[in-house]
Amino acid sequence: MDDWIIVMMMSVSIFLGSIALAGFFWAVKNGQFDDEDKFRNATKFDGEDELNDAYKLEKKREALEKNYRPE
């Protein structure tokens, strides 16, 4: 009686998985993941001021989350 639910869920899962797989292959084919230098050299060009600003922003965010009390 409930077999149609399982069949429907499996078919939808296979359909969505195939769309995701096709999207991944399309991205690889079109060079979406070819920018290796961006990730490798990202920290090389970070200055001390930018890193300090990011640290202060993270500490401020943590303090706000710590003090936040939903009503």
N, CA, C and O atoms as a MOPAC input file, in Angstrom:
PM7 MOZYME 1SCF
protein

 N      0.82000 1    -1.20800 1     0.00000 1
 C      0.00000 1     0.00000 1     0.00000 1
 C      0.85700 1     1.26200 1     0.00000 1
 O      0.55900 1     2.23200 1    -0.69800 1
 N      1.91300 1     1.23200 1     0.78600 1
 C      2.78100 1     2.41600 1     0.86700 1
 C      3.97500 1     2.31300 1    -0.07100 1
 O      4.90300 1     3.11700 1     0.01800 1
 N      3.96300 1     1.35300 1    -0.95100 1
 C      5.07500 1     1.19800 1    -1.88800 1
 C      5.19100 1     2.36800 1    -2.84800 1
 O      6.29500 1     2.70000 1    -3.27900 1
 N      4.08200 1     2.99800 1    -3.19100 1
 C      4.13400 1     4.10800 1    -4.14100 1
 C      4.88000 1     5.29700 1    -3.54600 1
 O      5.48800 1     6.07200 1    -4.28400 1
 N      4.84400 1     5.45400 1    -2.20900 1
 C      5.58000 1     6.55100 1    -1.57100 1
 C      7.08200 1     6.32100 1    -1.72100 1
 O      7.83300 1     7.24500 1    -2.03200 1
 N      7.50200 1     5.09700 1    -1.50000 1
 C      8.92200 1     4.77900 1    -1.62500 1
 C      9.38400 1     4.94200 1    -3.06500 1
 O     10.46000 1     5.48200 1    -3.31900 1
 N      8.57100 1     4.47600 1    -4.00800 1
 C      8.91500 1     4.61400 1    -5.42200 1
 C      8.98400 1     6.08000 1    -5.80900 1
 O      9.89200 1     6.48400 1    -6.53500 1
 N      8.04100 1     6.88300 1    -5.33700 1
 C      8.03500 1     8.31400 1    -5.65100 1
 C      9.26200 1     8.99700 1    -5.05400 1
 O      9.91100 1     9.79900 1    -5.72500 1
 N      9.58300 1     8.68900 1    -3.80200 1
 C     10.73600 1     9.31800 1    -3.15400 1
 C     12.03900 1     8.91000 1    -3.83200 1
 O     12.93100 1     9.74100 1    -4.00200 1
 N     12.15800 1     7.66100 1    -4.21600 1
 C     13.36400 1     7.20100 1    -4.91200 1
 C     13.50000 1     7.86700 1    -6.27900 1
 O     14.59600 1     8.27100 1    -6.66600 1
 N     12.39800 1     7.98200 1    -7.00600 1
 C     12.48300 1     8.60100 1    -8.32600 1
 C     12.81600 1    10.08500 1    -8.22600 1
 O     13.59200 1    10.59500 1    -9.03300 1
 N     12.24800 1    10.78000 1    -7.25800 1
 C     12.57000 1    12.20000 1    -7.07400 1
 C     14.02900 1    12.35500 1    -6.65600 1
 O     14.71700 1    13.26200 1    -7.12400 1
 N     14.50300 1    11.47600 1    -5.78000 1
 C     15.90200 1    11.54200 1    -5.34200 1
 C     16.85500 1    11.29800 1    -6.50000 1
 O     17.85200 1    12.00600 1    -6.64700 1
 N     16.55800 1    10.30900 1    -7.31600 1
 C     17.41000 1    10.02000 1    -8.47100 1
 C     17.38700 1    11.18200 1    -9.45100 1
 O     18.42500 1    11.53600 1   -10.01000 1
 N     16.22300 1    11.78000 1    -9.66800 1
 C     16.09600 1    12.92100 1   -10.57700 1
 C     16.91500 1    14.11300 1   -10.07200 1
 O     17.67800 1    14.71000 1   -10.83100 1
 N     16.75700 1    14.45600 1    -8.79400 1
 C     17.49500 1    15.59600 1    -8.24200 1
 C     18.99800 1    15.31900 1    -8.18600 1
 O     19.80200 1    16.22100 1    -8.42100 1
 N     19.37500 1    14.09800 1    -7.88200 1
 C     20.78700 1    13.74500 1    -7.87600 1
 C     21.40600 1    13.83900 1    -9.25500 1
 O     22.54600 1    14.28000 1    -9.40100 1
 N     20.65600 1    13.42300 1   -10.27200 1
 C     21.19200 1    13.51400 1   -11.63300 1
 C     21.32300 1    14.96700 1   -12.07800 1
 O     22.25100 1    15.30600 1   -12.81200 1
 N     20.40900 1    15.82500 1   -11.64300 1
 C     20.53300 1    17.25600 1   -11.95700 1
 C     21.77700 1    17.83500 1   -11.28500 1
 O     22.52400 1    18.59300 1   -11.90400 1
 N     21.99900 1    17.47700 1   -10.02300 1
 C     23.17800 1    17.97700 1    -9.31400 1
 C     24.46400 1    17.46600 1    -9.96000 1
 O     25.42700 1    18.21900 1   -10.10200 1
 N     24.48500 1    16.21100 1   -10.34600 1
 C     25.66100 1    15.64600 1   -10.99400 1
 C     25.92600 1    16.29900 1   -12.34600 1
 O     27.07400 1    16.57700 1   -12.69400 1
 N     24.85800 1    16.54300 1   -13.10500 1
 C     25.01100 1    17.22500 1   -14.39400 1
 C     25.53300 1    18.65100 1   -14.18800 1
 O     26.36500 1    19.12700 1   -14.96100 1
 N     25.04700 1    19.32700 1   -13.15300 1
 C     25.54300 1    20.67400 1   -12.85200 1
 C     27.00700 1    20.67200 1   -12.46900 1
 O     27.76100 1    21.56300 1   -12.86100 1
 N     27.41100 1    19.67000 1   -11.70400 1
 C     28.82800 1    19.56300 1   -11.33100 1
 C     29.70300 1    19.32900 1   -12.54600 1
 O     30.73700 1    19.97800 1   -12.70100 1
 N     29.29800 1    18.40700 1   -13.40900 1
 C     30.07700 1    18.14000 1   -14.62300 1
 C     30.12500 1    19.36000 1   -15.53700 1
 O     31.15100 1    19.62500 1   -16.16300 1
 N     29.02800 1    20.10200 1   -15.61800 1
 C     29.00800 1    21.32400 1   -16.42300 1
 C     30.00400 1    22.33800 1   -15.85900 1
 O     30.73200 1    22.98300 1   -16.61300 1
 N     30.03300 1    22.47700 1   -14.52400 1
 C     30.94600 1    23.43500 1   -13.90200 1
 C     32.39500 1    23.04100 1   -14.13200 1
 O     33.23700 1    23.90100 1   -14.39100 1
 N     32.69500 1    21.75300 1   -14.04200 1
 C     34.06800 1    21.29800 1   -14.29600 1
 C     34.44600 1    21.53600 1   -15.75300 1
 O     35.55700 1    21.97900 1   -16.04700 1
 N     33.52900 1    21.24500 1   -16.65800 1
 C     33.80000 1    21.41400 1   -18.08800 1
 C     34.05300 1    22.87600 1   -18.44300 1
 O     34.89500 1    23.16800 1   -19.29200 1
 N     33.33800 1    23.79200 1   -17.80600 1
 C     33.46300 1    25.20800 1   -18.12600 1
 C     34.52200 1    25.92900 1   -17.28900 1
 O     34.64000 1    27.15100 1   -17.36900 1
 N     35.28900 1    25.19200 1   -16.49300 1
 C     36.41200 1    25.79400 1   -15.78500 1
 C     36.05000 1    26.56900 1   -14.53800 1
 O     36.77100 1    27.49800 1   -14.17500 1
 N     34.97500 1    26.23100 1   -13.87600 1
 C     34.58400 1    26.95700 1   -12.66800 1
 C     35.54500 1    26.71600 1   -11.50800 1
 O     35.62800 1    27.53700 1   -10.59400 1
 N     36.26700 1    25.60700 1   -11.53400 1
 C     37.15700 1    25.26200 1   -10.43300 1
 C     38.62500 1    25.37100 1   -10.82600 1
 O     39.47700 1    24.77500 1   -10.16700 1
 N     38.93600 1    26.10400 1   -11.86700 1
 C     40.30300 1    26.17600 1   -12.37800 1
 C     41.15900 1    27.27300 1   -11.74600 1
 O     42.34300 1    27.37000 1   -12.06700 1
 N     40.61400 1    28.08500 1   -10.87700 1
 C     41.34900 1    29.20900 1   -10.30600 1
 C     42.09800 1    28.76800 1    -9.05500 1
 O     41.73800 1    29.15600 1    -7.94300 1
 N     43.13400 1    27.96100 1    -9.23300 1
 C     43.89600 1    27.44500 1    -8.10200 1
 C     44.72700 1    28.53700 1    -7.43600 1
 O     44.90900 1    28.52000 1    -6.21900 1
 N     45.22800 1    29.47700 1    -8.21400 1
 C     46.07600 1    30.52400 1    -7.65500 1
 C     45.32900 1    31.41600 1    -6.67800 1
 O     45.92400 1    31.94600 1    -5.74000 1
 N     44.05600 1    31.58200 1    -6.88700 1
 C     43.26600 1    32.43000 1    -5.99200 1
 C     43.31400 1    31.88900 1    -4.57100 1
 O     43.48200 1    32.65300 1    -3.62000 1
 N     43.17000 1    30.60200 1    -4.42300 1
 C     43.16900 1    30.00900 1    -3.09000 1
 C     44.58000 1    29.84900 1    -2.53900 1
 O     44.80600 1    30.01600 1    -1.34000 1
 N     45.50600 1    29.53100 1    -3.39400 1
 C     46.88200 1    29.32000 1    -2.95000 1
 C     47.51500 1    30.63300 1    -2.49900 1
 O     48.26500 1    30.64400 1    -1.52300 1
 N     47.23400 1    31.72900 1    -3.18000 1
 C     47.87300 1    33.00700 1    -2.87900 1
 C     46.99400 1    33.93600 1    -2.04300 1
 O     47.35200 1    35.09600 1    -1.83500 1
 N     45.87100 1    33.45500 1    -1.56900 1
 C     44.94800 1    34.33100 1    -0.84900 1
 C     45.58500 1    34.90100 1     0.41200 1
 O     45.43900 1    36.09000 1     0.69300 1
 N     46.28200 1    34.07600 1     1.16600 1
 C     46.87500 1    34.57600 1     2.40800 1
 C     48.14900 1    35.36900 1     2.16100 1
 O     48.56200 1    36.14900 1     3.01800 1
 N     48.77100 1    35.18600 1     1.02400 1
 C     50.00400 1    35.90900 1     0.72800 1
 C     49.76100 1    37.41600 1     0.63700 1
 O     50.62800 1    38.20900 1     1.00400 1
 N     48.60000 1    37.80400 1     0.15600 1
 C     48.32100 1    39.22100 1    -0.06400 1
 C     47.48500 1    39.85000 1     1.04000 1
 O     47.07800 1    41.00600 1     0.92100 1
 N     47.21800 1    39.09800 1     2.12600 1
 C     46.52000 1    39.69200 1     3.25600 1
 C     47.49600 1    40.52300 1     4.06400 1
 O     48.56500 1    40.05200 1     4.45400 1
 N     47.11600 1    41.75300 1     4.30700 1
 C     47.96300 1    42.61800 1     5.10500 1
 C     47.63200 1    42.49100 1     6.58000 1
 O     46.60100 1    41.92800 1     6.94800 1
 N     48.49300 1    43.00600 1     7.40700 1
 C     48.29800 1    42.92500 1     8.85200 1
 C     47.04700 1    43.68600 1     9.27900 1
 O     46.33100 1    43.24800 1    10.18000 1
 N     46.78100 1    44.81900 1     8.63900 1
 C     45.60500 1    45.61100 1     8.99600 1
 C     44.30900 1    44.85700 1     8.69000 1
 O     43.37300 1    44.87200 1     9.49000 1
 N     44.26000 1    44.20300 1     7.53900 1
 C     43.06000 1    43.45300 1     7.18300 1
 C     42.82100 1    42.29300 1     8.13600 1
 O     41.68600 1    42.02000 1     8.52600 1
 N     43.91600 1    41.60300 1     8.51000 1
 C     43.78600 1    40.48900 1     9.44700 1
 C     43.34700 1    40.96500 1    10.82700 1
 O     42.54100 1    40.30300 1    11.48100 1
 N     43.86900 1    42.10900 1    11.27700 1
 C     43.44600 1    42.65600 1    12.56200 1
 C     41.97800 1    43.07300 1    12.52600 1
 O     41.24700 1    42.85500 1    13.49200 1
 N     41.54700 1    43.66700 1    11.42400 1
 C     40.13300 1    44.04900 1    11.29300 1
 C     39.23000 1    42.81900 1    11.31200 1
 O     38.16600 1    42.83500 1    11.93200 1
 N     39.64900 1    41.76500 1    10.64100 1
 C     38.85600 1    40.54000 1    10.63200 1
 C     38.79200 1    39.93200 1    12.02500 1
 O     37.74600 1    39.41700 1    12.42000 1
 N     39.87900 1    39.98000 1    12.77100 1
 C     39.89400 1    39.45000 1    14.13500 1
 C     38.96600 1    40.25400 1    15.03800 1
 O     38.20600 1    39.68300 1    15.82000 1
 N     39.02900 1    41.58500 1    14.93100 1
 C     38.14700 1    42.43600 1    15.75000 1
 C     36.68900 1    42.20800 1    15.40300 1
 O     35.84000 1    42.17300 1    16.29400 1
 N     36.38700 1    42.05300 1    14.12800 1
 C     35.00800 1    41.79700 1    13.71200 1
 C     34.51400 1    40.46300 1    14.25700 1
 O     33.36300 1    40.35900 1    14.68000 1
 N     35.35800 1    39.45300 1    14.25300 1
 C     34.97400 1    38.14000 1    14.78600 1
 C     34.72800 1    38.21800 1    16.29500 1
 O     33.77000 1    37.62600 1    16.79400 1
 N     35.56700 1    38.93000 1    17.01200 1
 C     35.37900 1    39.08400 1    18.46000 1
 C     34.09200 1    39.85200 1    18.76000 1
 O     33.37200 1    39.51600 1    19.70000 1
 N     33.80300 1    40.88600 1    17.96000 1
 C     32.57400 1    41.65100 1    18.15300 1
 C     31.34900 1    40.77300 1    17.89700 1
 O     30.36000 1    40.84800 1    18.62500 1
 N     31.42400 1    39.94700 1    16.86300 1
 C     30.32600 1    39.05100 1    16.53000 1
 C     30.10300 1    38.02700 1    17.64800 1
 O     28.96300 1    37.72500 1    17.99900 1
 N     31.18800 1    37.50100 1    18.19900 1
 C     31.07600 1    36.54600 1    19.30100 1
 C     30.45600 1    37.20000 1    20.52700 1
 O     29.63100 1    36.58700 1    21.20400 1
 N     30.84400 1    38.44000 1    20.82000 1
 C     30.28700 1    39.15000 1    21.97600 1
 C     28.79200 1    39.41300 1    21.78400 1
 O     28.00900 1    39.28800 1    22.72600 1
 N     28.40200 1    39.77400 1    20.57100 1
 C     26.98300 1    40.01100 1    20.31700 1
 C     26.16800 1    38.72300 1    20.45700 1
 O     25.06300 1    38.74300 1    21.00100 1
 N     26.70600 1    37.61300 1    19.97100 1
 C     26.00100 1    36.34200 1    20.10400 1
 C     25.92100 1    35.89800 1    21.55600 1
 O     24.92600 1    35.30600 1    21.97400 1
 N     26.96300 1    36.18200 1    22.32200 1
 C     26.98900 1    35.80400 1    23.73300 1
 C     25.96400 1    36.59400 1    24.53200 1
 O     25.33700 1    36.05500 1    25.44400 1
 N     25.78900 1    37.86700 1    24.19700 1
 C     24.87900 1    38.73200 1    24.93900 1
 C     23.45500 1    38.70000 1    24.41700 1
 O     22.56100 1    39.28200 1    25.03100 1
 N     23.23000 1    38.04000 1    23.30800 1
 C     21.89800 1    37.98900 1    22.70700 1
 C     21.02300 1    37.02100 1    23.48400 1
 O     21.38000 1    35.86100 1    23.68800 1
 N     19.86400 1    37.52400 1    23.91500 1
 C     18.90000 1    36.67800 1    24.62200 1
 C     17.54800 1    36.85300 1    23.97100 1
 O     16.93100 1    37.91100 1    24.09400 1
 N     17.08000 1    35.82900 1    23.27900 1
 C     15.75200 1    35.95700 1    22.63600 1
 C     14.64400 1    36.04700 1    23.67700 1
 O     14.71300 1    35.42100 1    24.73500 1
 N     13.64300 1    36.82100 1    23.36400 1
 C     12.54200 1    37.02200 1    24.32200 1
 C     11.43800 1    36.04400 1    24.10600 1
 O     10.43800 1    36.07400 1    24.82400 1

